[in-house]
Amino acid sequence: MATASSVGTHTSRTPSPAEKQLIDDILQLYQLNPTEQAYSHYAPNAVFHDPVSIAEGLESIQSQFNGMPKLFAESITQKCDVLADTPPNTIAINLTQHYIFKSPIPFKSKGAEKTVNSKVTFHLNSDGLIERHDEEWDHQGNPTEDDGFVGKLMEARKKTDAKLVEKVIPSDPSKV
């Protein structure tokens, strides 16, 4: 099997039943439906890293995803394929998500639209919980402090962004 992304074609595979359950639950977060079931797949010390933020710890991750319904009117999964040839304890998916922003104009419910293709990788610990969740837009790696001065600046900004979201968005999905 194969799947196309923004950078080419990748070999894909059918997920195991346990992988399918994890993926389906995590997709609920992307689809603006944060649930305790989805968050139960994360280790307490998990890290979420995307081009916008680096959320460290489960509560920070919850705040990031719980905040999405405040920004988006809709979020639709258009494609989700499991990538083959990943290391042990790793699940990687080719995800295409279509986002419709809430409108800044009163009495208009929907605003601009954006489709994003990402490589999403879940690194699992020995208990099968996500200890690291990486989202790479257009399958391009996220800059880190290992990339020099600019990488260090970007990483510091992303950590600060996550902390700011934590301050204003509750980590409890029932309060979204």
C-alpha positions in Angstrom: 0.0 0.0 0.0 1.1 3.6 -0.5 0.0 7.0 0.6 0.7 10.4 -1.0 1.8 13.4 1.1 3.0 17.0 0.4 6.5 15.6 -0.2 5.9 12.4 -2.2 4.7 8.9 -1.9 5.2 6.7 1.2 4.7 3.0 1.9 1.7 2.6 4.3 0.3 -0.4 6.2 -2.8 -1.5 8.1 -2.7 -0.6 11.8 -3.1 -3.3 14.4 -6.3 -3.1 16.4 -4.5 -1.4 19.3 -2.9 1.1 17.0 -6.2 1.8 15.3 -7.9 2.5 18.6 -5.1 4.9 19.7 -5.1 6.7 16.3 -8.9 7.0 16.3 -9.0 8.4 19.8 -6.2 10.9 19.1 -7.9 12.0 15.9 -10.8 13.1 18.1 -8.5 15.8 19.5 -7.7 17.0 15.9 -11.5 17.0 15.2 -12.2 19.4 18.0 -13.6 16.8 20.3 -11.2 16.5 23.3 -12.1 13.5 25.5 -10.6 11.8 28.5 -10.4 8.7 26.4 -8.1 10.4 23.9 -5.9 11.9 26.7 -5.7 8.4 28.4 -3.2 7.4 25.7 -0.6 10.0 27.0 2.0 9.5 29.7 1.9 12.1 32.4 5.3 13.5 31.3 4.5 13.4 27.5 5.7 16.1 25.2 3.8 17.5 22.2 5.9 19.3 19.5 4.5 21.0 16.4 5.5 24.2 14.5 3.5 26.3 16.9 4.3 25.0 20.4 6.1 22.6 22.6 3.8 21.4 25.3 5.5 19.6 28.2 3.3 17.4 30.4 -0.2 16.0 29.9 -2.0 19.1 31.3 -0.1 21.4 28.8 -1.0 19.0 26.0 -4.6 19.0 27.1 -4.7 22.8 27.1 -3.3 22.9 23.5 -6.0 20.6 22.1 -8.7 22.0 24.3 -8.0 25.4 22.9 -8.5 24.3 19.3 -12.4 24.7 19.4 -11.9 28.3 20.4 -9.9 28.9 17.2 -11.6 26.6 14.7 -15.3 26.3 13.7 -14.6 22.9 12.1 -11.7 20.5 11.6 -12.1 17.6 9.3 -9.8 14.6 8.8 -9.4 14.1 5.1 -6.7 11.4 5.2 -5.0 9.3 7.8 -2.7 6.5 6.7 -0.2 4.6 8.9 3.3 4.8 7.6 5.3 1.6 7.3 8.9 1.1 8.3 8.8 2.9 11.7 11.1 1.9 14.6 9.7 -0.2 17.4 7.3 1.6 19.8 6.6 4.2 17.2 3.5 4.9 15.1 3.7 7.4 12.3 0.8 8.7 10.3 0.3 10.7 7.1 -2.5 13.1 8.2 -4.4 15.6 6.1 -6.6 17.8 8.2 -8.9 20.6 6.9 -9.3 23.5 9.3 -12.1 26.1 9.1 -11.3 29.1 11.3 -14.0 30.8 13.3 -14.9 34.1 11.7 -13.7 37.4 13.3 -16.8 39.0 11.8 -19.8 39.0 14.1 -22.8 37.0 12.8 -20.6 35.0 10.5 -19.7 31.5 11.9 -16.9 30.5 9.6 -13.8 32.2 8.3 -10.7 31.2 6.3 -9.9 27.6 5.5 -6.6 25.8 5.5 -5.7 22.2 4.7 -2.5 20.9 6.3 -0.7 17.7 5.5 1.5 16.5 8.4 3.6 13.6 9.5 2.4 12.8 13.0 4.6 10.5 15.0 3.7 8.9 18.4 6.7 7.6 20.4 5.4 5.1 22.9 6.9 4.1 26.2 7.1 0.5 27.6 3.5 0.8 28.8 2.2 1.7 25.4 1.5 5.3 26.3 2.5 8.3 24.2 5.7 9.9 25.6 6.3 12.1 22.6 3.8 13.4 19.9 5.5 15.1 17.0 3.6 16.9 14.3 5.6 18.0 11.3 3.7 20.2 8.8 4.4 19.2 5.2 6.5 16.4 6.6 9.3 18.9 7.4 11.1 18.4 10.7 10.5 20.9 13.5 13.5 23.1 14.3 15.1 22.4 17.7 17.9 23.8 19.8 20.2 21.3 18.0 19.7 23.4 14.8 21.8 26.3 16.2 20.9 29.8 17.4 17.7 30.2 15.3 16.5 26.7 16.4 17.1 27.7 20.1 15.1 30.9 19.6 12.2 29.0 17.9 12.2 26.3 20.6 12.1 29.0 23.4 9.2 30.7 21.6 7.2 27.5 21.2 7.6 26.6 24.9 6.5 30.1 25.8 3.5 29.8 23.5 2.5 26.6 25.2 2.8 28.1 28.7 0.6 31.1 27.6 -2.1 28.7 26.3 -2.0 26.8 29.6 -2.7 30.0 31.5 -5.9 30.7 29.6 -7.3 27.3 28.4 -8.4 24.7 31.0 -6.8 21.2 30.8 -10.1 19.6 31.7 -11.9 18.6 28.5 -15.3 18.8 30.2 -14.8 22.6 30.5 -14.2 23.2 26.8 
